[in-house]
């Protein structure tokens, strides 16, 4: 139905914008994310307001939940096998719960800077796939009718009706026979965002290394 395809394209673009914001935020704050989180928590507790800490956690979970719902909606709309997509969603949520419990109990020690960099790199390809899927859906809705010539044959990798094909299409936006517009938007998004995520922090504009502050002592007078 054209109306459903239009909604799918719009949802895909919203998802790409949301993921792009998260990629930029994680990349900019990856180095000091641990100290920032601990500082915010300590400030909230020092102010004597536990509700401030609860509110910060609630808003963080709410934001992540919104992003997850957008991901799942886009995945279910692009998947040809809803049962496989649902199973993948459940497995992903269970894995997230287990990782959260491991972090809470202190049994997992990870480098948050490296973790967010790897996560951001994965999200780049997810967002690029969503953008290509949005271009595919926009063509089916009648919005984009140019550059529809086939450029690749990925039917050997993305097999419709299989679990692997559903995952590759739902998560990475790969089509069995991608057309020119899909390849263009994928590469145009993935290449600069990958360079942005992998670019060393010392070469980023506006990055300043904080120097440790030394407390000045009053001058001592001699009698």
QUICORKA-V996306 format. One record per pair of residues at least 4 apart in sequence whose C-alpha atoms are under 7 Angstrom apart, sorted by the first residue. I is the first residue (numbers start at 1). J is the second residue. D is the distance in Angstrom with one decimal. If there is no record, write none. Layout:
i=I j=J d=D
i=I j=J d=D
This chain:
i=1 j=5 d=6.4
i=2 j=6 d=6.1
i=2 j=141 d=5.0
i=3 j=7 d=6.3
i=4 j=8 d=6.1
i=5 j=9 d=6.2
i=5 j=137 d=5.6
i=5 j=138 d=6.8
i=5 j=140 d=6.6
i=5 j=141 d=5.3
i=6 j=10 d=6.3
i=6 j=138 d=6.6
i=6 j=141 d=5.7
i=7 j=11 d=6.0
i=8 j=12 d=6.0
i=8 j=77 d=7.0
i=8 j=137 d=6.7
i=9 j=13 d=6.3
i=9 j=134 d=4.6
i=9 j=137 d=5.6
i=9 j=138 d=5.7
i=10 j=14 d=6.3
i=11 j=15 d=6.1
i=11 j=74 d=6.9
i=12 j=16 d=6.2
i=12 j=74 d=6.3
i=12 j=130 d=5.8
i=12 j=131 d=6.6
i=12 j=134 d=5.4
i=13 j=17 d=6.2
i=13 j=131 d=6.6
i=13 j=134 d=6.6
i=14 j=18 d=6.2
i=15 j=19 d=6.1
i=15 j=70 d=6.0
i=15 j=71 d=6.9
i=16 j=20 d=6.0
i=16 j=127 d=5.2
i=16 j=130 d=6.5
i=16 j=131 d=6.5
i=17 j=21 d=6.3
i=18 j=22 d=6.4
i=19 j=23 d=6.1
i=19 j=123 d=6.9
i=19 j=127 d=6.4
i=20 j=24 d=6.2
i=21 j=25 d=6.1
i=22 j=26 d=6.0
i=23 j=27 d=6.0
i=23 j=120 d=5.2
i=23 j=123 d=7.0
i=24 j=28 d=6.1
i=25 j=29 d=6.1
i=26 j=30 d=5.3
i=26 j=116 d=6.1
i=26 j=120 d=6.9
i=27 j=117 d=6.4
i=27 j=197 d=6.0
i=29 j=33 d=5.4
i=30 j=112 d=6.8
i=30 j=113 d=4.5
i=30 j=116 d=5.9
i=30 j=117 d=7.0
i=31 j=113 d=4.9
i=32 j=36 d=6.0
i=33 j=37 d=6.1
i=34 j=38 d=6.2
i=34 j=112 d=6.9
i=35 j=39 d=5.9
i=36 j=40 d=6.1
i=37 j=41 d=6.2
i=38 j=42 d=6.0
i=39 j=43 d=6.0
i=40 j=44 d=6.2
i=41 j=45 d=6.3
i=41 j=53 d=6.2
i=42 j=46 d=5.9
i=43 j=47 d=6.1
i=44 j=48 d=6.9
i=44 j=49 d=6.1
i=44 j=50 d=6.6
i=44 j=52 d=5.8
i=44 j=53 d=5.6
i=45 j=49 d=6.0
i=45 j=50 d=6.0
i=50 j=54 d=6.3
i=51 j=55 d=5.9
i=52 j=56 d=6.2
i=53 j=57 d=6.3
i=54 j=58 d=6.0
i=55 j=59 d=6.1
i=56 j=60 d=6.2
i=57 j=61 d=6.2
i=58 j=62 d=6.0
i=59 j=63 d=6.1
i=60 j=64 d=6.3
i=61 j=65 d=5.9
i=62 j=66 d=6.2
i=63 j=67 d=6.4
i=64 j=68 d=6.1
i=65 j=69 d=6.2
i=66 j=70 d=6.3
i=67 j=71 d=6.2
i=68 j=72 d=6.1
i=69 j=73 d=6.0
i=70 j=74 d=6.2
i=71 j=75 d=6.1
i=72 j=76 d=6.0
i=73 j=77 d=6.2
i=74 j=78 d=6.3
i=75 j=79 d=5.9
i=75 j=170 d=4.4
i=75 j=171 d=6.5
i=76 j=82 d=6.2
i=76 j=85 d=6.2
i=78 j=169 d=6.8
i=78 j=170 d=5.6
i=79 j=85 d=6.6
i=79 j=166 d=5.3
i=79 j=169 d=6.7
i=79 j=170 d=5.6
i=80 j=161 d=6.3
i=80 j=166 d=6.5
i=81 j=85 d=6.4
i=81 j=161 d=6.3
i=81 j=166 d=6.6
i=82 j=86 d=6.0
i=83 j=87 d=6.1
i=84 j=88 d=6.2
i=84 j=163 d=5.9
i=85 j=89 d=6.2
i=85 j=166 d=6.9
i=86 j=90 d=6.2
i=87 j=91 d=6.1
i=88 j=92 d=6.0
i=89 j=93 d=6.2
i=90 j=94 d=6.2
i=91 j=95 d=6.1
i=92 j=96 d=6.2
i=93 j=97 d=6.2
i=94 j=98 d=6.3
i=95 j=99 d=6.2
i=96 j=100 d=6.0
i=97 j=101 d=6.2
i=98 j=102 d=6.2
i=99 j=103 d=6.2
i=100 j=104 d=6.1
i=101 j=105 d=6.1
i=102 j=106 d=6.2
i=102 j=107 d=5.3
i=102 j=108 d=5.5
i=103 j=107 d=6.3
i=103 j=108 d=5.3
i=111 j=115 d=5.9
i=112 j=116 d=5.9
i=113 j=117 d=6.3
i=114 j=118 d=6.2
i=115 j=119 d=6.1
i=116 j=120 d=5.8
i=117 j=121 d=6.2
i=117 j=197 d=6.6
i=118 j=122 d=6.4
i=119 j=123 d=6.2
i=120 j=124 d=6.2
i=120 j=197 d=6.7
i=121 j=125 d=7.0
i=121 j=194 d=6.3
i=121 j=197 d=6.4
i=122 j=126 d=6.4
i=123 j=127 d=5.9
i=124 j=128 d=6.1
i=124 j=190 d=6.1
i=124 j=193 d=6.4
i=124 j=194 d=6.6
i=125 j=129 d=6.0
i=125 j=172 d=6.2
i=125 j=190 d=6.2
i=126 j=130 d=6.2
i=126 j=171 d=5.8
i=126 j=172 d=4.9
i=127 j=131 d=6.1
i=128 j=132 d=6.3
i=128 j=186 d=4.9
i=128 j=189 d=5.8
i=128 j=190 d=5.7
i=129 j=133 d=6.1
i=129 j=172 d=4.5
i=129 j=173 d=3.7
i=129 j=174 d=6.3
i=129 j=186 d=6.5
i=130 j=134 d=6.0
i=130 j=172 d=6.9
i=130 j=173 d=5.4
i=131 j=135 d=6.3
i=131 j=185 d=6.7
i=131 j=186 d=6.7
i=132 j=136 d=6.2
i=132 j=173 d=6.3
i=132 j=182 d=4.7
i=132 j=185 d=6.1
i=132 j=186 d=5.6
i=133 j=137 d=6.1
i=133 j=173 d=5.4
i=134 j=138 d=5.9
i=135 j=139 d=6.3
i=135 j=182 d=6.0
i=136 j=140 d=6.6
i=136 j=182 d=6.7
i=137 j=141 d=6.2
i=138 j=142 d=6.3
i=138 j=143 d=5.2
i=138 j=144 d=5.8
i=139 j=143 d=5.5
i=139 j=144 d=4.5
i=139 j=145 d=5.9
i=147 j=180 d=5.3
i=147 j=181 d=5.4
i=148 j=179 d=5.2
i=148 j=180 d=5.8
i=148 j=181 d=6.5
i=149 j=179 d=5.2
i=149 j=180 d=5.7
i=150 j=177 d=6.4
i=150 j=178 d=5.9
i=150 j=179 d=4.1
i=150 j=180 d=6.1
i=151 j=178 d=6.3
i=151 j=179 d=5.4
i=151 j=180 d=5.8
i=152 j=177 d=5.8
i=152 j=178 d=5.9
i=153 j=176 d=6.3
i=153 j=177 d=4.9
i=154 j=158 d=5.8
i=154 j=176 d=4.6
i=154 j=177 d=5.8
i=155 j=159 d=5.5
i=155 j=176 d=4.4
i=155 j=177 d=6.6
i=158 j=165 d=4.5
i=158 j=168 d=6.6
i=158 j=175 d=6.7
i=158 j=176 d=5.2
i=159 j=165 d=4.8
i=159 j=176 d=6.8
i=160 j=165 d=5.5
i=160 j=166 d=7.0
i=161 j=165 d=6.7
i=161 j=166 d=7.0
i=162 j=166 d=6.2
i=163 j=167 d=6.2
i=164 j=168 d=6.1
i=165 j=169 d=6.0
i=166 j=170 d=5.7
i=167 j=171 d=5.6
i=168 j=172 d=5.2
i=168 j=173 d=6.4
i=168 j=174 d=5.8
i=169 j=173 d=4.3
i=169 j=174 d=4.7
i=169 j=175 d=6.1
i=178 j=182 d=6.2
i=178 j=183 d=6.7
i=179 j=183 d=6.4
i=180 j=184 d=6.1
i=181 j=185 d=6.3
i=182 j=186 d=6.1
i=183 j=187 d=6.1
i=184 j=188 d=5.9
i=185 j=189 d=6.1
i=186 j=190 d=5.9
i=187 j=191 d=5.7
i=189 j=193 d=6.2
i=190 j=194 d=5.8
i=191 j=195 d=6.3
i=192 j=196 d=6.1
i=193 j=197 d=6.2
i=194 j=198 d=6.1
i=195 j=199 d=5.7
i=200 j=204 d=6.9
i=202 j=207 d=6.8
